[in-house]
Amino acid sequence: MEKLTNKEEEIMHILWKLEKAFVKDVLAEIKKDKPHYNTLSTIIRNLEEKGYVAHNAYGKTHQYYPIVSKKKYKKKFMSLAIDHYFNNSYKSMVSFFAKEEKISVDELKEIIALIEKDK
């Protein structure tokens, strides 16, 4: 599975949300920095070439849908990020977010409770 550009990820999030969409539907969902219709169409076709989306053809119009789930993509690239930035240490990752005050002690306690519940 190939890593996506930021713009491709943005488009995939829209397709995951909509489940099936024409280019015009995706364009309507973009709030900032709307690309030209043809540019967006090219991005979506690139996603198809990379194996992330497929389409149903209705004459000259295509309706696109994701074939890679958000869960599968997240799992793959979160694992890579943890490996690259935290030496594959989840402890280091959690410690980083705690030091950056991105996660509170109460949230850490909730995470521990969830983990213990699943055991």
GROMACS elastic network, one bead per residue, 0.5 to 0.9 nm:
[ bonds ]
;  ai    aj funct       b0    kb
    1    50     6  0.78611   500
    1    51     6  0.79581   500
    1    52     6  0.85706   500
    1    73     6  0.82854   500
    1    76     6  0.82434   500
    2    50     6  0.68629   500
    2    51     6  0.86733   500
    3    77     6  0.77401   500
    4     7     6  0.79218   500
    4     8     6  0.56135   500
    4     9     6  0.58783   500
    4    47     6  0.83616   500
    4    50     6  0.88935   500
    5     8     6  0.50729   500
    5     9     6  0.61576   500
    5    10     6  0.86066   500
    6     9     6  0.50962   500
    6    10     6  0.62248   500
    6    11     6  0.87462   500
    7    11     6  0.63036   500
    7    12     6  0.86407   500
    7    43     6  0.81519   500
    8    11     6  0.50782   500
    8    12     6  0.61358   500
    8    13     6  0.86712   500
    8    43     6  0.66528   500
    8    44     6  0.77079   500
    8    46     6  0.85730   500
    8    47     6  0.70871   500
    9    13     6  0.61834   500
    9    14     6  0.86748   500
   10    13     6  0.52402   500
   10    14     6  0.65426   500
   10    15     6  0.88738   500
   10    30     6  0.85571   500
   11    14     6  0.51087   500
   11    15     6  0.62770   500
   11    16     6  0.86343   500
   11    26     6  0.72609   500
   11    30     6  0.83699   500
   11    40     6  0.85959   500
   11    43     6  0.81917   500
   11    44     6  0.75656   500
   11    47     6  0.89867   500
   12    16     6  0.59705   500
   12    17     6  0.84147   500
   12    44     6  0.86840   500
   12    47     6  0.83230   500
   12    52     6  0.81692   500
   12    53     6  0.84930   500
   12    66     6  0.74198   500
   12    70     6  0.82993   500
   13    16     6  0.50735   500
   13    17     6  0.61441   500
   13    18     6  0.86298   500
   13    70     6  0.78034   500
   14    17     6  0.50426   500
   14    18     6  0.60864   500
   14    19     6  0.81857   500
   14    21     6  0.89236   500
   14    26     6  0.64872   500
   14    29     6  0.69599   500
   14    30     6  0.81739   500
   15    18     6  0.50497   500
   15    19     6  0.53667   500
   15    20     6  0.64578   500
   15    21     6  0.67636   500
   15    26     6  0.72203   500
   15    53     6  0.86948   500
   15    64     6  0.78058   500
   15    65     6  0.63733   500
   15    66     6  0.63052   500
   16    19     6  0.51159   500
   16    20     6  0.80962   500
   16    65     6  0.78605   500
   16    66     6  0.64357   500
   16    69     6  0.74794   500
   16    70     6  0.67262   500
   17    20     6  0.85878   500
   18    21     6  0.63680   500
   18    25     6  0.85773   500
   18    26     6  0.82999   500
   18    65     6  0.84061   500
   19    64     6  0.83395   500
   19    65     6  0.57352   500
   19    66     6  0.67751   500
   20    55     6  0.87321   500
   20    63     6  0.64372   500
   20    64     6  0.55757   500
   20    66     6  0.75641   500
   21    24     6  0.78462   500
   21    25     6  0.56164   500
   21    26     6  0.64228   500
   21    62     6  0.84843   500
   21    63     6  0.52716   500
   21    64     6  0.53254   500
   21    65     6  0.65501   500
   22    25     6  0.52154   500
   22    26     6  0.65702   500
   22    27     6  0.87535   500
   22    61     6  0.77139   500
   22    62     6  0.62182   500
   22    64     6  0.60779   500
   22    65     6  0.89207   500
   23    26     6  0.51733   500
   23    27     6  0.61493   500
   23    28     6  0.86767   500
   23    37     6  0.73694   500
   23    40     6  0.70700   500
   23    41     6  0.61513   500
   23    44     6  0.79256   500
   23    61     6  0.89566   500
   23    62     6  0.78785   500
   23    63     6  0.75070   500
   23    64     6  0.78421   500
   24    28     6  0.61971   500
   24    29     6  0.88574   500
   24    37     6  0.74187   500
   25    28     6  0.51613   500
   25    29     6  0.66476   500
   26    29     6  0.52564   500
   26    30     6  0.67749   500
   26    40     6  0.83704   500
   27    30     6  0.54376   500
   27    31     6  0.86298   500
   27    34     6  0.70239   500
   27    35     6  0.77722   500
   27    36     6  0.85915   500
   27    37     6  0.71672   500
   27    40     6  0.73754   500
   28    31     6  0.77317   500
   28    34     6  0.87687   500
   30    33     6  0.75671   500
   30    34     6  0.59592   500
   30    35     6  0.85773   500
   31    34     6  0.68007   500
   32    35     6  0.89934   500
   34    37     6  0.86253   500
   34    40     6  0.86912   500
   35    38     6  0.80881   500
   35    39     6  0.60370   500
   35    40     6  0.60097   500
   36    39     6  0.51794   500
   36    40     6  0.62949   500
   36    41     6  0.86268   500
   37    40     6  0.51919   500
   37    41     6  0.61468   500
   37    42     6  0.87024   500
   38    42     6  0.62160   500
   38    43     6  0.86956   500
   39    42     6  0.51191   500
   39    43     6  0.63250   500
   39    44     6  0.87712   500
   40    43     6  0.50220   500
   40    44     6  0.62417   500
   40    45     6  0.86074   500
   41    44     6  0.51911   500
   41    45     6  0.62064   500
   41    46     6  0.86236   500
   42    45     6  0.50468   500
   42    46     6  0.61358   500
   42    47     6  0.86407   500
   43    46     6  0.50203   500
   43    47     6  0.63143   500
   43    48     6  0.87273   500
   44    48     6  0.63330   500
   44    49     6  0.87511   500
   44    53     6  0.77693   500
   44    64     6  0.80663   500
   45    49     6  0.62761   500
   45    50     6  0.86531   500
   45    53     6  0.82799   500
   45    54     6  0.88032   500
   46    50     6  0.61829   500
   46    51     6  0.86425   500
   46    52     6  0.88788   500
   47    50     6  0.50413   500
   47    51     6  0.63340   500
   47    52     6  0.53533   500
   47    53     6  0.58944   500
   47    54     6  0.85063   500
   48    51     6  0.50737   500
   48    52     6  0.55392   500
   48    54     6  0.56365   500
   48    55     6  0.81098   500
   48    64     6  0.86735   500
   48    66     6  0.88097   500
   49    52     6  0.76233   500
   49    53     6  0.80694   500
   49    54     6  0.88237   500
   50    53     6  0.79912   500
   51    54     6  0.75289   500
   51    66     6  0.89587   500
   51    67     6  0.73880   500
   51    68     6  0.76713   500
   52    65     6  0.86434   500
   52    66     6  0.58872   500
   52    67     6  0.54684   500
   52    68     6  0.52091   500
   52    69     6  0.85344   500
   53    64     6  0.64581   500
   53    65     6  0.54461   500
   53    67     6  0.50496   500
   53    68     6  0.70099   500
   54    63     6  0.83804   500
   54    64     6  0.56561   500
   54    65     6  0.56384   500
   54    66     6  0.64492   500
   54    67     6  0.64869   500
   55    62     6  0.59193   500
   55    63     6  0.52742   500
   55    65     6  0.60606   500
   55    66     6  0.86685   500
   56    61     6  0.84824   500
   56    62     6  0.56199   500
   56    63     6  0.52127   500
   56    64     6  0.65503   500
   56    65     6  0.83269   500
   57    60     6  0.68443   500
   57    61     6  0.58786   500
   57    63     6  0.64320   500
   57    64     6  0.88111   500
   58    61     6  0.51236   500
   58    62     6  0.59721   500
   58    63     6  0.75992   500
   59    62     6  0.78115   500
   66    69     6  0.67950   500
   66    70     6  0.87630   500
   68    71     6  0.83838   500
   68    72     6  0.66680   500
   68    73     6  0.68414   500
   69    72     6  0.52391   500
   69    73     6  0.63152   500
   69    74     6  0.85629   500
   70    73     6  0.51515   500
   70    74     6  0.59690   500
   70    75     6  0.84861   500
   71    74     6  0.51479   500
   71    75     6  0.60660   500
   71    76     6  0.86201   500
   72    75     6  0.52212   500
   72    76     6  0.62488   500
   72    77     6  0.87679   500
   73    76     6  0.52779   500
   73    77     6  0.62582   500
   73    78     6  0.83538   500
   74    77     6  0.54403   500
   74    78     6  0.57068   500
   74    79     6  0.82322   500
   75    78     6  0.53961   500
   75    79     6  0.61013   500
   75    80     6  0.86913   500
   76    79     6  0.54522   500
   76    80     6  0.65050   500
   76    81     6  0.89385   500
   77    81     6  0.60712   500
   77    82     6  0.84993   500
   78    82     6  0.60802   500
   78    83     6  0.84405   500
   79    82     6  0.52105   500
   79    83     6  0.61294   500
   79    84     6  0.86282   500
   79    88     6  0.77854   500
   80    83     6  0.50269   500
   80    84     6  0.60351   500
   80    85     6  0.84573   500
   80    88     6  0.83342   500
   81    84     6  0.51080   500
   81    85     6  0.57912   500
   81    86     6  0.76038   500
   81    88     6  0.84134   500
   82    85     6  0.54607   500
   82    86     6  0.50846   500
   82    87     6  0.66179   500
   82    88     6  0.51938   500
   82    89     6  0.67840   500
   82    90     6  0.69803   500
   82    92     6  0.89154   500
   82    93     6  0.69930   500
   83    86     6  0.56875   500
   83    89     6  0.72411   500
   84    87     6  0.59410   500
   84    88     6  0.71568   500
   85    88     6  0.77657   500
   85    89     6  0.89818   500
   85    93     6  0.81839   500
   86    89     6  0.54316   500
   86    90     6  0.72592   500
   86    91     6  0.85589   500
   86    92     6  0.58429   500
   86    93     6  0.58643   500
   86    96     6  0.88230   500
   87    90     6  0.86255   500
   87    92     6  0.80939   500
   88    91     6  0.89463   500
   88    92     6  0.83774   500
   88    93     6  0.86508   500
   89    92     6  0.52357   500
   89    93     6  0.64481   500
   89    94     6  0.88543   500
   90    94     6  0.61818   500
   90    95     6  0.84172   500
   91    94     6  0.52789   500
   91    95     6  0.60310   500
   91    96     6  0.85198   500
   92    96     6  0.60085   500
   92    97     6  0.87323   500
   93    96     6  0.50905   500
   93    97     6  0.64834   500
   93    98     6  0.87008   500
   94    97     6  0.52402   500
   94    98     6  0.61601   500
   94    99     6  0.86540   500
   94   103     6  0.82000   500
   94   108     6  0.86747   500
   95    98     6  0.50220   500
   95    99     6  0.61197   500
   95   100     6  0.85462   500
   96    99     6  0.52275   500
   96   100     6  0.61868   500
   96   101     6  0.85850   500
   96   102     6  0.86322   500
   97   100     6  0.50058   500
   97   101     6  0.60838   500
   97   102     6  0.50656   500
   97   103     6  0.58058   500
   97   104     6  0.88616   500
   98   102     6  0.59178   500
   98   103     6  0.51150   500
   98   104     6  0.65603   500
   98   105     6  0.79062   500
   98   108     6  0.86073   500
   99   102     6  0.76117   500
   99   103     6  0.83183   500
  100   103     6  0.78132   500
  101   104     6  0.65606   500
  103   106     6  0.82869   500
  103   107     6  0.62084   500
  103   108     6  0.70212   500
  104   107     6  0.50932   500
  104   108     6  0.62763   500
  104   109     6  0.86608   500
  105   109     6  0.62049   500
  105   110     6  0.86480   500
  106   109     6  0.50216   500
  106   110     6  0.62589   500
  106   111     6  0.87083   500
  107   111     6  0.62387   500
  107   112     6  0.86644   500
  108   111     6  0.50287   500
  108   112     6  0.62325   500
  108   113     6  0.86024   500
  109   112     6  0.50644   500
  109   113     6  0.61448   500
  109   114     6  0.86442   500
  110   113     6  0.50313   500
  110   114     6  0.62153   500
  110   115     6  0.86653   500
  111   114     6  0.50832   500
  111   115     6  0.62246   500
  111   116     6  0.86354   500
  112   115     6  0.50887   500
  112   116     6  0.61255   500
  112   117     6  0.84820   500
  113   116     6  0.51441   500
  113   117     6  0.60114   500
  113   118     6  0.86927   500
  114   117     6  0.50427   500
  114   118     6  0.63352   500
  114   119     6  0.89276   500
  115   118     6  0.52920   500
  115   119     6  0.66148   500
  116   119     6  0.53070   500
